[in-house]
Amino acid sequence: MSQKILLSAKEVHIILHRLACQLIENHTHFNETVLIGVQPKGGFLANRIKNILSEDYGLKDVKLGHLDITFYRDDFRRGEKILEANKTHIDFTVEDKRVVFIDDVLYTGRSIRSALTAIQSFGRPKEIELLTLIDRRFSRHLPIQPNYRGRQVDAINMEKVKVCWVENEGEDVVLLVNN
């Protein structure tokens, strides 16, 4: 198994700040906007984006939630591996809000399809956007595209993009892993 570094910690840091600035351009004060991290790894990215918005740009009232999509996935009972659920934490309504889904890698689009179904339990959003750190654009099964993307990666199907965060893997790095 070989791996190649796609993004270093410094590059991840720069991209996160760029994504935060793009959100500010489109949502200004975040009065009608909520951020939703798609669990598990989208939660790490969402936390980072929220921290940048509040600590570096002074936006104090940004609402952040985490959404588990495990039981909404279309492959929930298909494999031999038992899927382990994550926690959903959304302590606000999304009714008539602008929702920004945040996930680390957009691959087939199936996770976002699941998130679109799962979010309906919390109200009917006015609008939904997608922010992703990595967009694997040639692997889509569904017609889903990000509104905000960190980096576009052209990886063949045997290659896997792995996003590592300091919080769970000890370093910020994005790897292209060849099995």
C-alpha positions as CSV (number, residue, x, y, z in Angstrom):
1,M,0.0,0.0,0.0
2,S,1.5,3.3,-1.1
3,Q,0.4,6.8,-0.2
4,K,1.1,10.3,-1.4
5,I,0.5,13.5,0.5
6,L,-2.2,15.6,-1.3
7,L,-2.3,18.4,1.3
8,S,0.0,19.2,4.1
9,A,-1.1,20.7,7.4
10,K,-0.2,24.2,6.1
11,E,-2.2,23.7,2.9
12,V,-5.2,22.4,4.9
13,H,-4.9,25.5,7.2
14,I,-4.9,27.9,4.1
15,I,-7.8,26.1,2.5
16,L,-9.9,26.2,5.7
17,H,-9.5,29.9,5.9
18,R,-10.4,30.3,2.2
19,L,-13.6,28.3,2.7
20,A,-14.5,30.3,5.8
21,C,-14.1,33.5,3.8
22,Q,-16.3,32.2,1.0
23,L,-19.0,31.3,3.6
24,I,-18.8,34.9,5.0
25,E,-19.1,36.3,1.5
26,N,-22.4,34.4,1.0
27,H,-23.8,34.4,4.5
28,T,-22.4,37.6,6.1
29,H,-23.7,37.4,9.7
30,F,-25.1,33.8,9.7
31,N,-28.4,35.0,11.2
32,E,-30.3,32.7,8.9
33,T,-27.6,30.1,8.3
34,V,-26.6,27.0,10.2
35,L,-23.7,24.7,9.7
36,I,-24.2,20.9,9.8
37,G,-21.2,18.5,9.9
38,V,-22.0,15.2,8.4
39,Q,-20.7,12.6,10.8
40,P,-18.1,11.3,11.4
41,K,-15.3,13.2,9.7
42,G,-17.4,16.1,8.4
43,G,-17.9,16.9,12.1
44,F,-14.2,17.6,12.5
45,L,-14.2,19.9,9.5
46,A,-17.3,21.7,10.6
47,N,-15.8,22.3,14.1
48,R,-12.7,23.8,12.4
49,I,-14.8,26.0,10.1
50,K,-16.9,27.3,13.0
51,N,-13.8,28.0,15.1
52,I,-12.2,30.0,12.3
53,L,-15.5,31.9,11.8
54,S,-15.8,32.8,15.5
55,E,-12.2,33.2,16.6
56,D,-10.5,34.7,13.5
57,Y,-13.5,36.6,12.0
58,G,-15.5,37.5,15.2
59,L,-18.7,35.8,14.2
60,K,-20.0,34.7,17.6
61,D,-23.5,33.3,16.9
62,V,-22.8,30.7,14.3
63,K,-25.0,27.7,14.9
64,L,-23.3,24.3,14.4
65,G,-24.8,20.8,14.5
66,H,-23.6,17.3,13.7
67,L,-25.8,14.9,11.7
68,D,-25.5,11.1,11.8
69,I,-26.6,9.5,8.5
70,T,-25.9,5.9,9.3
71,F,-29.5,4.7,9.2
72,Y,-30.3,6.7,6.1
73,R,-27.6,5.2,4.0
74,D,-28.7,3.0,1.0
75,D,-26.0,0.4,1.9
76,F,-27.0,0.2,5.6
77,R,-27.7,-3.5,5.6
78,R,-25.8,-4.6,2.5
79,G,-22.3,-5.5,3.7
80,E,-21.0,-7.9,6.2
81,K,-19.4,-5.0,8.2
82,I,-21.8,-3.7,10.8
83,L,-22.0,0.0,10.5
84,E,-21.5,1.9,13.8
85,A,-23.7,4.9,14.4
86,N,-22.4,8.3,15.4
87,K,-24.2,10.9,17.5
88,T,-26.5,13.5,16.0
89,H,-26.5,16.8,17.9
90,I,-28.7,19.5,16.5
91,D,-30.2,21.7,19.2
92,F,-32.0,24.1,16.9
93,T,-34.5,23.9,14.1
94,V,-33.5,24.1,10.5
95,E,-37.0,25.3,9.5
96,D,-36.6,28.1,6.9
97,K,-32.8,28.3,7.5
98,R,-30.0,28.2,5.0
99,V,-28.2,24.9,5.8
100,V,-24.6,24.3,4.9
101,F,-23.7,20.6,4.9
102,I,-20.0,20.1,5.7
103,D,-18.2,16.9,4.8
104,D,-14.5,16.0,4.3
105,V,-14.7,14.1,1.0
106,L,-17.4,14.2,-1.7
107,Y,-17.1,10.9,-3.5
108,T,-20.2,9.2,-4.9
109,G,-22.7,11.7,-3.5
110,R,-24.5,8.9,-1.5
111,S,-23.6,10.4,1.9
112,I,-25.0,13.7,1.0
113,R,-28.2,12.1,-0.4
114,S,-28.5,10.4,3.0
115,A,-27.9,13.8,4.7
116,L,-30.7,15.4,2.6
117,T,-33.1,12.8,3.9
118,A,-31.9,12.8,7.5
119,I,-32.1,16.6,7.9
120,Q,-35.9,16.6,7.2
121,S,-36.4,15.3,10.7
122,F,-35.3,18.7,12.0
123,G,-37.5,20.9,9.8
124,R,-37.6,22.1,6.2
125,P,-34.6,24.2,5.2
126,K,-35.0,27.2,3.0
127,E,-31.9,26.3,1.1
128,I,-29.1,23.7,1.4
129,E,-25.5,24.1,0.3
130,L,-22.5,21.8,0.4
131,L,-19.0,22.5,1.6
132,T,-16.4,19.8,1.1
133,L,-12.6,19.7,1.7
134,I,-12.0,17.2,-1.1
135,D,-14.1,16.8,-4.3
136,R,-13.5,13.5,-6.1
137,R,-15.2,14.8,-9.2
138,F,-15.0,11.8,-11.5
139,S,-16.6,9.3,-9.1
140,R,-20.1,10.6,-8.7
141,H,-23.1,8.2,-8.8
142,L,-25.6,11.0,-8.1
143,P,-25.8,14.5,-9.6
144,I,-24.5,16.3,-6.5
145,Q,-21.9,19.1,-6.6
146,P,-20.3,21.2,-3.9
147,N,-21.0,24.9,-3.5
148,Y,-17.6,25.3,-1.7
149,R,-14.7,23.0,-2.4
150,G,-11.2,23.0,-0.9
151,R,-9.4,20.9,-3.6
152,Q,-10.5,18.9,-6.5
153,V,-8.9,15.5,-6.8
154,D,-8.9,13.2,-9.8
155,A,-8.4,9.8,-8.3
156,I,-9.1,6.5,-9.9
157,N,-11.5,4.1,-8.2
158,M,-8.7,1.9,-6.6
159,E,-7.3,5.0,-4.9
160,K,-8.7,6.3,-1.7
161,V,-8.5,9.8,-0.3
162,K,-7.9,9.8,3.4
163,V,-8.4,13.0,5.5
164,C,-6.6,13.0,8.8
165,W,-7.3,15.5,11.6
166,V,-5.2,16.4,14.6
167,E,-8.2,15.6,16.8
168,N,-8.4,11.9,15.9
169,E,-5.2,11.0,14.0
170,G,-2.6,13.3,15.5
171,E,-1.9,15.5,12.4
172,D,-3.7,17.4,9.7
173,V,-2.9,15.8,6.3
174,V,-4.8,14.6,3.3
175,L,-3.4,11.4,1.7
176,L,-4.0,9.6,-1.6
177,V,-3.8,5.9,-0.7
178,N,-3.3,3.3,-3.4
179,N,-4.4,-0.2,-2.2
